[in-house]
Amino acid sequence: MTAWIILLLSIFVGMVVGKICSILLQRVGTRAWATAGKLLVDLAGPANLALLTLGLHVGLLPIQMSPDLQWFVTKVLQFLYSIAVFWYVFNLASLVDVLFQRLSRKTNSSLDKLIAPLVRRSLRVFLVVIAVLFVFQSIFEKDIGAWLAGLGLAGLAVTLAAQDSLKNLFGSITVILDQSFKIGDRIICTGCDGIIEDIGFRSTKVRTLGGHLVTIPNANIVNSPIENVSRRPAIRRNFTLALSLDTSAEKVKQALQLIKTVLAERELYEHIHPKIQGETVEPRVVFSDYTPKTLNLDITYWYAPPNTGEYMAHAEKLNMRILEELNRAGIKLVNY
C-alpha cells in the first residue's frame, strides 16, 4: 500500500513541479533577449513532460514487478524521456524564422518569408523521421535497415522529379546570401534592364524601363552576370559639342575655358566633383577630334549621388548655362 501512495505522490509532485517550471520558463523567456528567450519558451513544454516522467520514474521504483512488466515500464519511461528531448529539438527549428528575419532586414525581400517556413517544415519533418527511427531502433530494438533503404529510394525519386524546382530553390538561397541586389534596385541581367519588384521562391520579377514585367527564374540569375545599376557610385555623362571647321584657335580655347568656368559654378559644382573611393573626380573638357565639317569638344563628368531625376534636372541646367555662355561669346554650334 505504501508503494502505491509513493507512486501517487511522486506523480503529483512531478506534475506540480513540471507545471511550475513551465510557467517560470515562459515568463522568463518572454522577458529575455530574442534568441535566449526563444530557447527558454521552447523548453517549457518538454521540461514539463520530463519532470512528470521523472516523478513517475521515482514513484515506480519501490513497486515490485515481473521481469516482463519491468521491461515494458522501462521502455515506456525511455520513450517519454525521448519524446521530451525530441520535442525540444523540434521546437528549436523555429529559430530558422529568427535567422531569416535578420536577413530580411538587409535584403528587403519577400523571399525570406517564403523560404523560412519551407526550411522550418523540412527540418521538422527530418527531426520527426529521425525520432521515429531512433525510438524503433534504440527503444523497441527493431531493425530499421529496410526502412532506411525505402526512404533512400523515395528521396532519390523525389529529387530526380524536382530538379528544376530544387535549382530555383538553391538559386533563391544564393540570391539571399549573396545580396547582389534587393527590391527597388535597377539591374541588367539576361538581356533584361529594369527595376526589381519582387524576389520570389521560384523567380524574380523585373519591371523593364518600357513598363513590361519580366519573370526570371532564380537559377538563371545565379548563373548569369548581374549588373546592378543602382549601386554605381555616380552617373557618368559624356557628350560632344561641335564647332564649325572655320572656328579660330582662339575661339576654341575660349569655348573650352567657358565650359570649364560653367562646370565650376557654385550651383553646378557640388554634384559633378564627387568623391569616389576617397578621391575627388574632376570633369574633363578637351578638344578631342577633327571631322571633315566640325571641331569637336568632348565633355565628361560624373554626377553623384546617382539619382536619375536629379541628374536630368542638373544636366538641363548645365546645358542651358553652356549654351548661354557660348551664344554670349558668339561661338556657334553646328550639326554634324
C-alpha positions as CSV (number, residue, x, y, z in Angstrom):
1,M,0.0,0.0,0.0
2,T,2.9,2.4,0.9
3,A,4.5,1.9,-2.5
4,W,1.2,2.9,-4.3
5,I,0.9,6.0,-2.1
6,I,4.6,6.9,-3.0
7,L,3.7,6.4,-6.7
8,L,0.7,8.7,-6.4
9,L,2.7,11.4,-4.5
10,S,5.6,11.2,-7.0
11,I,3.2,11.7,-10.0
12,F,1.6,14.6,-8.2
13,V,4.9,16.2,-7.3
14,G,6.2,15.7,-10.8
15,M,3.0,17.3,-12.3
16,V,3.2,20.3,-9.9
17,V,7.0,20.9,-10.3
18,G,6.7,20.5,-14.1
19,K,3.9,23.0,-14.3
20,I,5.7,25.5,-12.1
21,C,8.9,25.0,-14.2
22,S,6.9,25.5,-17.4
23,I,5.3,28.7,-16.2
24,L,8.7,30.1,-15.0
25,L,10.4,29.3,-18.3
26,Q,7.6,31.0,-20.2
27,R,7.6,34.2,-18.1
28,V,11.4,34.5,-18.1
29,G,11.6,33.7,-21.8
30,T,9.1,36.4,-22.8
31,R,11.2,39.0,-21.0
32,A,14.6,37.8,-22.2
33,W,16.6,38.8,-25.4
34,A,15.0,37.3,-28.6
35,T,17.1,34.2,-29.1
36,A,17.7,33.4,-25.5
37,G,14.0,33.9,-24.7
38,K,13.0,31.6,-27.6
39,L,15.3,28.9,-26.1
40,L,13.6,29.2,-22.7
41,V,10.0,29.3,-24.1
42,D,10.6,26.3,-26.3
43,L,11.9,24.4,-23.3
44,A,8.7,24.9,-21.2
45,G,6.6,22.0,-22.6
46,P,9.4,19.5,-22.9
47,A,10.6,20.3,-19.3
48,N,7.1,19.8,-18.0
49,L,6.9,16.3,-19.7
50,A,10.4,15.4,-18.5
51,L,9.7,16.3,-14.8
52,L,6.3,14.4,-14.9
53,T,8.2,11.4,-16.3
54,L,10.8,11.7,-13.6
55,G,8.1,11.7,-11.0
56,L,6.6,8.6,-12.5
57,H,10.0,7.0,-12.7
58,V,10.8,7.7,-9.0
59,G,7.3,6.5,-7.9
60,L,7.7,3.2,-9.7
61,L,11.0,2.3,-8.1
62,P,9.5,0.7,-4.9
63,I,6.9,-1.3,-6.8
64,Q,7.7,-5.0,-7.3
65,M,7.1,-6.1,-10.9
66,S,7.6,-9.2,-13.0
67,P,10.5,-9.1,-15.5
68,D,8.2,-8.6,-18.5
69,L,6.3,-5.8,-16.8
70,Q,9.6,-4.2,-15.7
71,W,10.9,-4.3,-19.3
72,F,7.7,-2.7,-20.5
73,V,7.8,0.1,-17.9
74,T,11.4,0.8,-18.6
75,K,10.7,1.1,-22.3
76,V,7.7,3.4,-21.7
77,L,9.9,5.7,-19.5
78,Q,12.6,5.8,-22.1
79,F,10.0,6.6,-24.7
80,L,8.7,9.5,-22.7
81,Y,12.2,10.9,-22.0
82,S,12.9,10.6,-25.7
83,I,9.7,12.4,-26.6
84,A,10.7,15.3,-24.2
85,V,14.2,15.6,-25.9
86,F,12.9,15.5,-29.4
87,W,10.0,17.8,-28.6
88,Y,12.6,20.5,-27.5
89,V,14.7,19.9,-30.6
90,F,11.6,20.1,-32.7
91,N,10.7,23.5,-31.2
92,L,14.2,24.8,-31.8
93,A,13.5,24.5,-35.6
94,S,11.5,27.8,-35.2
95,L,14.9,29.6,-34.7
96,V,15.1,29.5,-38.5
97,D,12.5,32.3,-38.6
98,V,14.7,34.4,-36.4
99,L,17.6,33.9,-38.8
100,F,15.6,34.8,-41.8
101,Q,14.1,37.9,-40.1
102,R,17.6,39.2,-39.7
103,L,18.4,38.5,-43.3
104,S,15.2,40.2,-44.4
105,R,16.2,43.5,-42.8
106,K,19.2,43.5,-45.1
107,T,17.6,42.3,-48.4
108,N,14.1,43.8,-48.1
109,S,12.8,40.7,-49.8
110,S,9.6,38.7,-49.6
111,L,11.7,35.6,-50.4
112,D,12.7,35.3,-46.8
113,K,9.0,34.9,-45.8
114,L,8.6,32.1,-48.3
115,I,11.8,30.2,-47.6
116,A,11.7,30.3,-43.8
117,P,8.5,28.2,-43.5
118,L,9.9,25.7,-46.1
119,V,13.2,25.3,-44.3
120,R,11.5,25.1,-40.9
121,R,9.0,22.4,-42.0
122,S,11.7,20.4,-43.8
123,L,13.8,20.5,-40.7
124,R,10.9,19.4,-38.5
125,V,10.0,16.5,-40.9
126,F,13.6,15.4,-40.8
127,L,13.6,15.5,-37.0
128,V,10.3,13.5,-36.8
129,V,11.7,10.8,-39.1
130,I,14.9,10.7,-37.0
131,A,12.9,10.5,-33.8
132,V,10.7,7.6,-35.1
133,L,13.7,5.7,-36.3
134,F,15.6,6.3,-33.0
135,V,12.6,5.0,-31.0
136,F,12.2,1.9,-33.0
137,Q,15.9,1.1,-33.2
138,S,17.1,2.0,-29.7
139,I,14.0,1.6,-27.5
140,F,11.9,-1.1,-29.2
141,E,15.0,-2.8,-30.7
142,K,13.6,-3.1,-34.2
143,D,15.6,-3.5,-37.4
144,I,15.2,-0.3,-39.5
145,G,17.6,-1.2,-42.3
146,A,14.8,-1.9,-44.7
147,W,13.1,1.4,-43.8
148,L,16.2,3.3,-44.5
149,A,16.6,1.7,-47.9
150,G,13.0,2.6,-48.7
151,L,13.5,6.2,-47.6
152,G,16.6,6.4,-49.7
153,L,14.8,5.3,-52.9
154,A,11.9,7.6,-52.2
155,G,14.2,10.5,-51.7
156,L,16.1,9.8,-54.9
157,A,12.8,9.6,-56.9
158,V,11.6,12.9,-55.4
159,T,15.0,14.6,-56.1
160,L,15.0,13.5,-59.8
161,A,11.4,14.6,-60.3
162,A,12.0,18.1,-58.8
163,Q,15.4,19.0,-60.3
164,D,14.2,22.3,-61.8
165,S,12.4,23.3,-58.6
166,L,15.5,22.5,-56.5
167,K,17.7,24.5,-58.8
168,N,15.4,27.5,-58.3
169,L,15.3,26.9,-54.6
170,F,19.1,26.9,-54.2
171,G,19.1,29.9,-56.6
172,S,16.8,31.7,-54.2
173,I,19.0,30.9,-51.2
174,T,22.1,32.1,-53.2
175,V,20.3,35.4,-54.0
176,I,19.7,36.0,-50.3
177,L,23.2,35.1,-49.1
178,D,25.0,36.9,-52.0
179,Q,22.9,40.1,-51.7
180,S,23.7,41.1,-55.2
181,F,20.5,43.2,-55.3
182,K,17.3,44.0,-53.4
183,I,13.8,45.1,-54.2
184,G,13.9,48.6,-55.8
185,D,17.3,48.1,-57.4
186,R,17.8,48.5,-61.1
187,I,19.7,45.6,-62.7
188,I,20.7,44.4,-66.1
189,C,20.6,40.6,-66.3
190,T,20.0,38.0,-69.1
191,G,19.3,40.9,-71.5
192,C,16.7,42.5,-69.2
193,D,17.1,46.0,-67.9
194,G,14.7,47.1,-65.2
195,I,13.7,47.6,-61.5
196,I,13.4,44.6,-59.1
197,E,9.7,44.4,-58.0
198,D,9.8,41.1,-56.1
199,I,12.2,38.3,-55.2
200,G,10.1,35.1,-55.0
201,F,10.6,31.4,-54.1
202,R,11.0,30.4,-57.8
203,S,11.7,33.6,-59.7
204,T,12.5,37.3,-59.6
205,K,10.2,39.8,-61.2
206,V,11.7,42.8,-63.0
207,R,9.8,45.8,-64.3
208,T,11.6,46.9,-67.5
209,L,12.1,50.6,-68.4
210,G,9.5,50.1,-71.0
211,G,6.9,49.1,-68.4
212,H,6.9,45.3,-69.1
213,L,7.0,42.8,-66.2
214,V,9.6,40.1,-66.8
215,T,9.9,36.9,-64.7
216,I,13.4,35.5,-64.5
217,P,13.9,32.0,-62.8
218,N,16.3,32.4,-59.9
219,A,18.5,29.6,-61.3
220,N,19.1,31.7,-64.4
221,I,20.0,34.7,-62.3
222,V,22.6,32.8,-60.3
223,N,24.3,31.5,-63.5
224,S,24.3,34.9,-65.3
225,P,26.3,38.1,-64.9
226,I,24.3,40.7,-62.9
227,E,24.9,44.5,-63.5
228,N,23.5,46.4,-60.5
229,V,23.0,49.9,-61.9
230,S,21.6,51.2,-58.6
231,R,24.9,50.5,-56.8
232,R,27.0,52.7,-59.1
233,P,28.7,55.5,-57.2
234,A,27.9,58.1,-59.8
235,I,26.3,58.6,-63.2
236,R,28.8,59.1,-66.0
237,R,27.8,61.6,-68.7
238,N,29.8,62.1,-71.9
239,F,28.7,64.4,-74.7
240,T,30.2,66.3,-77.6
241,L,29.8,69.9,-78.7
242,A,30.6,70.5,-82.4
243,L,32.1,73.8,-83.6
244,S,32.3,74.8,-87.2
245,L,35.5,73.9,-89.0
246,D,36.4,77.6,-89.6
247,T,36.3,78.4,-85.9
248,S,39.6,80.1,-84.9
249,A,42.0,78.5,-82.4
250,E,41.4,81.5,-80.1
251,K,37.6,80.8,-80.2
252,V,38.2,77.1,-79.5
253,K,40.3,78.0,-76.5
254,Q,37.7,80.5,-75.4
255,A,35.0,77.8,-75.7
256,L,37.0,75.3,-73.6
257,Q,37.5,77.9,-70.9
258,L,33.9,79.0,-70.9
259,I,32.7,75.4,-70.4
260,K,35.3,74.8,-67.6
261,T,34.0,78.0,-65.9
262,V,30.4,76.9,-66.1
263,L,31.3,73.5,-64.6
264,A,32.9,75.3,-61.7
265,E,29.9,77.4,-60.9
266,R,28.6,77.1,-57.3
267,E,25.1,75.9,-58.3
268,L,26.6,73.1,-60.5
269,Y,29.9,72.3,-58.9
270,E,29.0,70.1,-55.9
271,H,27.3,67.2,-57.8
272,I,29.9,67.0,-60.6
273,H,33.0,66.9,-58.5
274,P,32.1,63.8,-56.4
275,K,34.4,61.8,-54.2
276,I,34.7,58.2,-55.4
277,Q,36.7,55.9,-53.2
278,G,38.0,58.9,-51.3
279,E,39.3,60.9,-54.3
280,T,37.6,63.9,-56.0
281,V,36.8,63.1,-59.7
282,E,37.1,66.2,-61.8
283,P,35.2,66.9,-65.0
284,R,37.1,66.6,-68.3
285,V,36.8,69.1,-71.1
286,V,39.1,68.6,-74.1
287,F,39.4,69.5,-77.8
288,S,39.0,65.9,-78.8
289,D,38.7,65.5,-82.6
290,Y,38.5,66.9,-86.1
291,T,35.9,65.8,-88.6
292,P,35.5,67.0,-92.2
293,K,33.0,69.6,-91.0
294,T,33.5,70.2,-87.3
295,L,35.9,70.7,-84.4
296,N,34.7,68.5,-81.5
297,L,34.8,69.5,-77.9
298,D,34.4,66.4,-75.6
299,I,32.9,66.9,-72.1
300,T,32.8,64.1,-69.5
301,Y,31.8,64.3,-65.8
302,W,30.4,62.1,-63.1
303,Y,27.2,63.1,-61.2
304,A,26.6,61.9,-57.6
305,P,24.6,60.8,-55.8
306,P,23.2,58.7,-58.8
307,N,19.6,59.9,-58.6
308,T,18.3,59.8,-62.2
309,G,15.7,62.5,-61.8
310,E,18.1,65.0,-60.1
311,Y,20.8,64.1,-62.7
312,M,18.5,65.0,-65.6
313,A,17.5,68.3,-64.0
314,H,21.1,69.1,-63.4
315,A,22.0,68.2,-67.0
316,E,19.3,70.6,-68.3
317,K,20.6,73.5,-66.1
318,L,24.2,72.8,-67.2
319,N,23.2,72.6,-70.9
320,M,21.4,76.0,-70.7
321,R,24.4,77.6,-69.0
322,I,26.8,76.4,-71.6
323,L,24.5,77.5,-74.4
324,E,24.1,80.9,-72.9
325,E,27.8,81.5,-72.5
326,L,28.7,80.3,-76.0
327,N,26.0,82.5,-77.5
328,R,27.2,85.5,-75.5
329,A,30.8,84.8,-76.8
330,G,29.5,84.5,-80.4
331,I,30.5,80.8,-80.7
332,K,28.1,78.8,-82.8
333,L,27.4,75.1,-82.5
334,V,26.7,73.1,-85.7
335,N,25.1,69.8,-86.6
336,Y,27.4,67.0,-87.6
